[in-house]
Amino acid sequence: MSLLELENLRTFLENNGNIVRAVDGVSFSVEKGETFALLGESGCGKSMTSLSVMRLLPDAGRIVDGDIFFQGSSLLSLPEKGMRDIRGKKIGIIFQEPGLSLNPVLRVRDQIGEVLDRHAHLDREARNKRIVELLDQVGIPDPELRAEDYPFQFSGGMKQRVMIAMALAAEPDVLIADEPTTALDVTIQAQILELLRSLQKKLGMAILLITHDLGVVSEMASRVAVMYAGEIVETASRDAFFARPAHPYSRKLFASLPGREKRGEMLDMIRGVVPPLSREFSGCRFAERCDHAFDLCREVSPIWHDSGGSLVRCHLYADGRPGPVEERKVVAEPVPRPDMPGEILLSVRDLSVHFPIRKGLFKRVAGHVAAVDGVSFSIAEGKTLALVGESGCGKTTLGKAILQLLAPTSGSVNYDGKEITGLGRRSLKKARQGLQIIFQDPYASLNPRMRIREIMEEGMQGMGAGDRNAHILELLEEVGLSEDAQYRYPHEFSGGQRQRIAIARALAVNPRLIVCDEPTSALDVSVQAQILNLLKRLQADHGLSFLFITHNISVVEYLAHEVAVMYLGRIVEKGRAEDVLTAPAHPYTQALLAAVPSIAGRTPRAMARFDLPSPADPPAGCHYHLRCPHSMPQCETRYPEPTRLGESHEVRCHLYGNDTAGTGD
Amino acid sequence: MVVILWTDGLVFLLSGLILAFAVYASRRPHLSLPWRRVGQSRSGMISAVILICFVSIGLLDSFHFRPQIAIDKGKPIYSVEVLSAFDFLVETMRNHTERTYSSPFSAYAFSRETVASDGVQSRIYPRLRYGGADLADPGRERIPDILKRSLVAALEGIGVWALLAAILVFRHSGGKSFPDAASSIFRGETEIPWNAMLGTLLAIFLIAFPAFALSSHYHVFGTDKVGQDVFYLALKSIRTGLVIGTLTTLVMLPFAIFLGIMAGYLGGWLDDVIQYLYTMLNSIPAVLLIAASVLMMQVYIDAHPALFETMAERADLRLLFLCMILGMTSWTGLCRLLRGEALKLREMEYILAAQAFGVSRLRIVTRHILPNVMHIVLISVVMEFSSLVLAEAVLSYVGVGVDPSMISFGTMINSARLEMAREPMVWWPLAAAFVFMFAMVLSANLFADAVRDAFDPRTRVASRRIPPVKDEA
């Protein structure tokens, strides 16, 4: 008997009269003590599956068919009251957004106590002891004191730990983790995953892990199910899945991951987007995006076949056939890389952006947040500089300050030989032609009340009307959108298409440098590959330079020529991508790289301890010394000077300074 | 001679603007989509039908002219009395003035009078000049007469309604047979709830046709102290209420939008100044401010009688001024909302992208911020309407509202209040004012709710509740 078993579960949502088949015939089982990963892109029905298990569906949702068994008894036949004994006590859940899952007006102690009161019935003293014990268990320092704090006094990673403590309070048999680390930085993600693993080992609970991240699956899971458009298309053990993914969709997911080994070639991508689930399907749901689809795929929905190692719903495995034959591209499409040492296009010297902290009735300036603190770098023509760092380290602020969207406090930004800080509005306008920006959130970056044409015309004021028309059509073609897109409104496009529109808008003024502020972090892997390919091709065709702001190391490995690592407003290490990524010098860079979950599996790693300190009150001396495993006395007093390690490799760490015998790890 | 009063002009301007917007929006799906959603709301469309009836009366009442009374040496001489197209339509009602109070549908005056006939003085309830005047024996004939007239008028109403319904069905048949189209409309299968709207229209016709038919022979709502027909007064009040409700927003909007967006978008010391300004305005009682300004205006009007050709112009100027004062005191709420919204929008990435193109501030405000706050403006304007109509009633009651010669709900209530203490009570002027104002404000509120639901993304919820998961096994 399995611990948790879903049998042909079908959950429908009703949206403006449309039926959305969010979960359409999903069956799987979770055994005691294992980690079962449900993998899929957004909009595939993963979260609806987990909410169905908890019977916490939104008002519009309804389980229309199938059943869910917990230890052999049906959850769907329980009355609501009986279900409340299951939630928390037998099945715990943690959500993606730790900031939204805790009640901001309750002390942490009271929130955990709530669970204990419902399920554990302890006396006052035992209750308090248990709360402290739980907080200690999830690795919160000073648990006695912290229990009295409110959620806002915790950082994002700490909040997620509190959430886990809450979910574990009644010692559930199954923990559902719905994208538990998606909202967190890689270093924190590594800590949380490590915590979940150790807790699982200690408590012997089963984890139903819901994620879109292949790396997380590889590190955590014992078995994997791939979900696509409301269905499970493949189930396999972790090892079988990562050794040889069977379904064409799974294979494409692997192929579209950016990474170091794929530099210089175009990423393999999946055509189109996940189909809307409000549609009727006939045949295989992946058929229209599949390279191997044949007539049968479009007519008959495939049944389960054994591919040797995994179960897969694909006609290519019927009757013991071997599955899709990879016509492996012998020569991957080469990307011409302008390797000439280009002219320096943008150079930034000692740029600082300080935000005043105002206090009191008269808004006296009480201090400064040094969001960007004396940053220098330069970008050559046709090159990509990746700016890497955790959230809150000032990457985005730096990007905005370069474009003069924020006034820098001091320092200089030199574009194409001209200083652009402190320019008046009019003279700045000229410089801005050459500098453009693409934002992270494709939903917030297009005005919903303007048509695509009007959006693109915005920057093209100076051109004649005839030119403009031709130019718009040219740009739309360039980013892969059809001509009639120009008369439509942003809400008619998907996230990836919107990002293309944003790119087309930036290109409209023929810029030479584009600041890309996490342009793919809101997108699914398959769509990310499309956008990265597009950016790479544009760079090759137009000789564009990119300042690529990101926290995604694999994107950096794939795309960047040079890398700058930023920590608390300062660049701690910079150099050519090969140097920095293969031989990271700064302990922070090492921790950052080690924290990236890899599809190659679990590796022992140097983890960054604790969380990012507040930029309003950075630690004295080297900002990293509190988290650094190599911390030395001088780290606490003096910020290290830059040390050259190679032709272009530069690091700011006392380990490499002249005054100490640097070991370089 | 056509007279265009200040408020008439502004009412026409506003109607023109609304029409132009309707044409503009119908071509743009993102603008017309929420209105289509309003169109699907049952309560919204029912109240819209009622509102349209009120608005048509108000508009008819806004075409003013001075009738010609004589020609003197080839030059026409015009009456000093300014009439409206609506007055012209209900002329009988307007001219049928009694000497004093009479109760609804009565043929006799409300109080005894000493009448001399054939040299004998007697104290009787005299017959009215117009109310049931053609009846020989009102005691016996009055009720059958009223019933007969209402029945005939109701039948007429049904006839007109059937004609309108037939036209509607015909226009919507679109390939289907007439009976099919009719049944789909009446069973509510159409996107817009036509059946509810037709039902409302029928109810209105069944009340309005008999009421108008009877009004030429009776006083449907009685008469007031000076013998004027109360039904006529209530109908005339509609225009005043509408003018106050709409023109005030016209005055208020520029302040609220301009200052709100400036404060939110530009920030800095400008934000501080604007915030202090509306916080200050908010902390002065509005009635005090209004009373002071209206009284000042009255002094000015009284001191310059030569400026006004007719009474109506004087009264109209005071009405306009009242709208302005109300507008000046009521922009703060919307301004605060818009400031917050602009503050939020300022950080939106599409605004940053526009800045990165070097787009000027003015263009950012007009092309990016303004269109994205218009839904808030619209919701608050529709919500504000009913509270302004009520505010007029209160202010006129207090005596700082419209000119006493102008007919409005407030002046009706004001003149009726003393009569409530009489024995037997004179209840009808107050009741008439109440019924009309209630119908107008309630339908405006319901309509505002429908508009808010359609425009506010947060209130949109699942169309219907889903039944529980599964029956207990």
Boltz contact constraints between the chains, C-beta under 6 A:
constraints:
  - contact:
      token1: [A, 59]
      token2: [B, 462]
      max_distance: 6.0
  - contact:
      token1: [A, 60]
      token2: [B, 462]
      max_distance: 6.0
  - contact:
      token1: [A, 62]
      token2: [B, 466]
      max_distance: 6.0
  - contact:
      token1: [A, 63]
      token2: [B, 469]
      max_distance: 6.0
  - contact:
      token1: [A, 76]
      token2: [B, 469]
      max_distance: 6.0
  - contact:
      token1: [A, 76]
      token2: [B, 470]
      max_distance: 6.0
  - contact:
      token1: [A, 77]
      token2: [B, 473]
      max_distance: 6.0
  - contact:
      token1: [A, 403]
      token2: [B, 356]
      max_distance: 6.0
  - contact:
      token1: [A, 405]
      token2: [B, 352]
      max_distance: 6.0
  - contact:
      token1: [A, 405]
      token2: [B, 355]
      max_distance: 6.0
  - contact:
      token1: [A, 429]
      token2: [B, 358]
      max_distance: 6.0
  - contact:
      token1: [A, 432]
      token2: [B, 358]
      max_distance: 6.0
  - contact:
      token1: [A, 437]
      token2: [B, 356]
      max_distance: 6.0
  - contact:
      token1: [A, 439]
      token2: [B, 349]
      max_distance: 6.0
  - contact:
      token1: [A, 444]
      token2: [B, 348]
      max_distance: 6.0
  - contact:
      token1: [A, 444]
      token2: [B, 349]
      max_distance: 6.0
  - contact:
      token1: [A, 445]
      token2: [B, 349]
      max_distance: 6.0
  - contact:
      token1: [A, 445]
      token2: [B, 350]
      max_distance: 6.0
  - contact:
      token1: [A, 445]
      token2: [B, 353]
      max_distance: 6.0
  - contact:
      token1: [A, 446]
      token2: [B, 350]
      max_distance: 6.0
  - contact:
      token1: [A, 447]
      token2: [B, 350]
      max_distance: 6.0
  - contact:
      token1: [A, 447]
      token2: [B, 368]
      max_distance: 6.0
  - contact:
      token1: [A, 449]
      token2: [B, 371]
      max_distance: 6.0
  - contact:
      token1: [A, 449]
      token2: [B, 372]
      max_distance: 6.0
  - contact:
      token1: [A, 458]
      token2: [B, 357]
      max_distance: 6.0
  - contact:
      token1: [A, 459]
      token2: [B, 357]
      max_distance: 6.0
  - contact:
      token1: [A, 489]
      token2: [B, 30]
      max_distance: 6.0
